[in-house]
Amino acid sequence: MGRFSTKNGAVTLALTAVISLIILKAAVSLLTGSISITAQAADSALDLFSIGVIFIAVRAASKPEDEEHPFGHGKMEGFAAIVQAGLIGAAGYFIVASAIQRIINKTPLEATEAGIAVMAVSTLTSIFLSRHLRKVSRATGSTALDALASNINADIFSAAGVLLGLVVVRLTGLLILDPIIALIMVVFIARSGFLVLRRSFHELTDRSLPPEEQRILAQIMEEHRQYFAGFHEVRSRRAGSQRFIDLHMVMPRNASVTAAHELCDHLEGDIKKRLANPSVIIHVEPCVDAECPQCRVDHCRLRVKSAEPLKQ
């Protein structure tokens, strides 16, 4: 699975799986006459379109900074996530419309065994694909892949609902259960779309990094408090897999420019070791007398002149 552990590799895997499912579902929907399986085929077709959007967004977001985009193109993944949320909503609407039509028309089912088999395959494939995409999104920090994982995760619920409905219909002959179970699954799909939309808006509006990442940043600063007088005005945000952090660091007045620069380099190195893809800006300013009671620097003599206490 090494080749599929990158952003592009994960998208390629998703593309292959979804195309295969579309062909399989379309064939079985024609065989059985099941509206719920037809809805599933349409849902997979939406997935195919969303994967195309993700592929374009991932390629665009991976472009390096340029003159017009000095902070990179990471927010392209946030826009792609909004498209994903819209597609999840469209899939839910299609399932609702199909279920209502089935209730009204009381359409009979044929060859339910084939439908059960294909929906079992679809459910298992979606479980595997969703978990893999989530794993890669966490490793790379990709918002777009996380949205795609949520989209595929919604497919798990809808496919499982259709599968359960077909099994129950096969055992009891109650055709009404198929669309009813499909309608229940729409609730889970709607929740998934809402979570994707919320995360994309948080990213596009420059929300601060998650609390756990902010704690890591604060811990790094505290570990080096013997070398500076204090820090404040910490700001952070995220764009795709890129993290942006800036802060003000207060140095003793007798610290040399060289010592302050060495400390900034060391802090940036520690942050990069413990947070993925950070861009760090540290503004250095001199201390004032009011900060002396809180200062931990021994006799206001910066000890970073020696490289020894600041080994990477």
N, C-alpha and C positions, 0 to 999 in steps of 0.2 A: 504493500500500500504506500511505499515511499513516494512514488511518482504522483500519487493523488493527495499528498499531504501539503501541497502548496495551494495558493488561491486558485491559480489557473487549472491545476490538476483536479481540485475538488469540483470546480465548475464543469470540467470535461466529464468527470464521473457522473455528476448529476444529469448532464445532458444525455449521456448514453442510456442511463437508467430510465429517464422520463420518456424518451423516444420509444424505447422498448415497451413501456407500459401503455403508451398511447395506442400502439399497434395492437397489443394484446386485448386491451379493453374495447377498442372499436370493433374488433372481430367478434368478441363474445357478446357485446351488446346487440349486434345484428342477429346473432344466433338465438339469444334468449328473449329479445324484445324488452329487456329490463331498462326502465327509465333511469333507475338509480345507477346502473353501470354506465349508461350513456352520459349521465351527469359526471360520473367519475372520469370518463374519457375526456369530457370537456374541461374538467378541473386539471387534468394532466396537460392538456393543450395550453391552458393558462400558465401552468408551471413552465412549460417549454418557452413561452414568451418571456416569462420573468427571468429565466436563466439567461436568455439573450440579453436582457437589460443588465443583469448582474455581470455578465461577461464584459460588456462594454464599460460598465462602471469600474470594475476591478482593474481593467487595463488603463483607464483614464486616471484612476486614483493612484496607480503605481508610478505615474510619470514623475520625474524629479521636479524640483522647484525651478521656475523660470522667472523672467523679468516681470511678467504680468501676474504671476502666481507665486510670490516669494514664500508663501506658507504651504506650498504644495497643492495637490488636487484631492486631498482626502475626503472632502465633503461630498464628492461625487457619490460616495457610498451611501451617504445619508439620503440623497435624492433617490437613489435606487431603492432604498428601504421603503420610502414613501410609495413608490410604484408597487412594491411588493405588497404593502398593506392594502392598496386599492385592488390588487388582483385577488388577495385573500377574500376581501369583501365581495368581489364579483363571483368568486367560486361559491360563497355562501348563498348569494342571491339565486344563482343558477340551481343549486340543490333545492332551495325552498320552492322555486317555481316548478321544478320537475316533480317534487313530492306532491304539491297541490294538484298538479295536472293528473298525477297517477290516482289520487284519491277521487277526483271527479270522474275520470274515465274508467276506473276500475280495470285497468289493463292487465290481462293475464300474463303469467310468466311461463317460459318454456326452457327446458334444459337447465334447470337451476343448479345442477351439479357442476356444469361448466362455469357458471357464474360464481359459485362458491370457490372453486379452484382458483380462478383468476383474481378474485378479491383477496384470497389468502396470500397469493404471491405478491399482490400489490401492497398489502399491509406490511408484510415482512420486509419487502424492498424499501418501503418508506421508513420503517424503523431503522434499518441499517444506514440508509442514506442520511436521514436526519441526524443521527448520532455522529456520523463521520463529519458532516458539515459543521455541526456544533463544535466538535473537537478542533477542526481546522480554524474555525472562526475565533476560538479562544486563543489558539496558538499564535495566530497572525493579528488578532485584534480587529478583524474585518467586520464592520457593521453590515455590509451587504450580504456576506455569507451567513451571518447570524439571522438576518431577515429571511434568507432563502431556507435556512434550517427550520425557522418557525413556519414558513409556508408548507414545507414538506411534512412538518410535524402535524399541521392541520389536516393534511392528507391521511395521516395515520388514523385520526378519529373518524373522518368521513368514510374511509375505506373499511374500517372496522365496523362502523355502523351499517354500511351496506352488506357486509359479510354476515353480520349477525341477523339482519333482516332476511337475507336469503335463506339462511339456515332455519330460522323460525318458520318462514313460509314453506320451506320444504317439509318440515316436520308436522306443521299444523294445517297448512293450506289457507291460513289467514292472510290474504294479500294486503290488507290494510296496514299490517305491521311494518312492511317494507318502507313506505314513505314516512310513517310516524317516527321510526328510529332514525331515518335520515334527517328529519326536522330537529330531533334532539341533538344530533351531532353538529348542527349549525351553530349551536350555542358555543361549543368549544372552538369552532373555526372563528367566530366573531371575537372571542377573547384573544386568540392568537394574533389576529389582525390588529387589535387595539394595542397589544404590547409592542408589536413592531412599529406602529405609528408613533407611540409615545417615545420610544428610544430614538427614532429618527429625528423627531422634533427637538429632543434634548440635545442631540449632537449639532443640529443646524443652528440652534440658538445659543451655542457655546456654554452649555451647562458644565459645571465643575466636574472633575474626575470623581469616580465613585468613592465613598468614604473609606473603603479598605485601601485604595491607592493613595488617598490623602494621608492616611495613617502611616503608610510606608515612607512617604516623603518626609513627614514630621519626625519619624524615627531616625531617618538618615541624618537630618539636621541635628537632632539631639545627640547623636553619637559623636558629633564633631563640635559640640558646644564649648569645649575647652580652647578652641582656636578662634572664636569670634565672640563679640559682645552680645549679639542678638540678631533676630531676623523678623521680618514682618511683610505685610502686603503680598502674601502668597496667592498667586492666581494660577488656575489650571483650566484646560479645556481639551477636548478631543475632536479630531477630524479623521474619520475612518480608523486606520490602525495607528495613526500618528497622535502623540500626546504633546501638548504644549504647556510648559511650566515656566513661570517667571516669579522672582521674589527679590526683596531687598535684604541685603546682609550687612549688618553693622559691624565694622572692624575697629579695633583700638586705634587711636590717633597716631600712635608711633609705628604702626604696621607699614612696611614698605609696599610699594606697588607690586614688586615681584612676589612677595609673600602672599598678598591678597590674590594675585592671579593664580598662584600655585594651588591655593585653597579652593578657588572656584573650579579649576580644572579637576581637582580631586573629587569635589562634591558632584560635579557633572558625571564623572566616571562611575561613582557609586550609584547615582540615580539610574544611569543607563544599564547597570548590572541588574537592577531589581524592578525596573519598569520597562515595558517593551516600547521601543521606538519613541523615546522622549526627545524633544527639542527644548533645551534648558537655557534660560537667560537669567543671569544673576547680576543685579545692580548693587555695587559696593558703595557704602557711605560711611563717614566717620562717626564715632560715638560722641555723645554729649554727656555732661556730668550727671544728668538725671538717670542715666542707665547704669551708673557705677554699682549700685547695690545689687543689681541682677547679673552683673558681669561675672563670668566664670573664668576669664582669662587671667592667669596668674600674673599679678603686678602689671597688667596691661602689656605684657611682653609676648608677642606672638611666637609660638614655638614651631611654626611651620617652616622656619628658615632651614631646619634640618629635614631632609626627606624621610628620615627613619620613622617618625611617628605617623606618617601619612602614606604608608606602603599600600599600594593598590591590592 
